[in-house]
Amino acid sequence: MNRGFCTSPGPWPIGQNERTDRPRSSNTKTVFPGVAPRRVVFAGPLGIHGLTVVVDHGLGLFSMYCHLSRIDVALSQGVTRGETLGLSGSTGLAGGDHLHFAMLVHGTFVNPVEWWDAHWIRDNVELKTR
């Protein structure tokens, strides 16, 4: 099923939603790699998010990449860390070329910035799932 990854209610007030945008006003069509290995569970248009890729990392953890100008992966494809998922863009309801990056845990949006910190991941995920 393509759309079972997000079950939390919305919309969220501007500035309070648990996601981050990576503006690329000077670098259109920027390549965006995946953050960790797993499987693509959604790849296509997703309403206001435009062209979107969602990757299942296991244990209820999903990463979401939105507003892409091009998708370079397919549904059910296995992906590895650093593999190009697509190019940044302004599809959907976007005001300019950027990446809308989100992390979900069991369908709930969480602060995506924490997932960029290897120390935080080790302390809060890896040590607790051994």
Secondary structure, DSSP 8 states (H G I E B T S, - for coil): --STT--S-----TTTSS-EEEE-TTSTT-EEE-SS-EEEEEEEE-GGG-EEEEEEEETTEEEEEEEESEE---TT-EE-TT-EEEE-B-TTT-SSSEEEEEEEETTEEE-GGGGG-HHHHIIIIITT--
